[in-house]
């Protein structure tokens, strides 16, 4: 009996020690290091407007539907850009439902941007990202939307194209992927113009 109680005591002490380290000390150390070295990223990479009001995160897309704003890529996350329901549509390349959704998105994109039936539409304008929260659109997508936004805001297309270039992020690590335009940052820059 004495050996059994000794084993129980050792197991309980080991459990308490591991709980203190894994549930207390380690998370506090990670939190402290992240706050010291990566404060902006650790706190969500929040974007504020000129008045200091938080408008969103650099890494989470938001819906915009007005003609005077650039529109993001479609989202399959919950009710659109719902960060608590991040995820894709899970529809595969042979899915008729996916084909119908893309066909509808193409028609809507062409209508919004006054494109003809023969004009190519960027893939990111009609398909969702894997997370459904992608904040970027392709440079080509932004340039196709520029005439609509310029007309709605009454500014020159050239000025708008310069603003797009100013808000274009380069490839990750300088060589991975394509340049992308952060829609929230671009739309906030547009609001600062007017």
Secondary structure by P-SEA (a helix, b strand, c coil): caaaaaaaaaaaaaaaaaaaaaacaaaaaaaaaaaacccccccccccccccccccccccbbbbbcccccccccccccccccccccccccccccccaaaaaaaaaaaaaaaaaacccccbbbbccccccccccccccccaaaaaaaaaaaaaaacccaaaaaaaaaaacccccccccccbbbcaaaaaaaaaaac
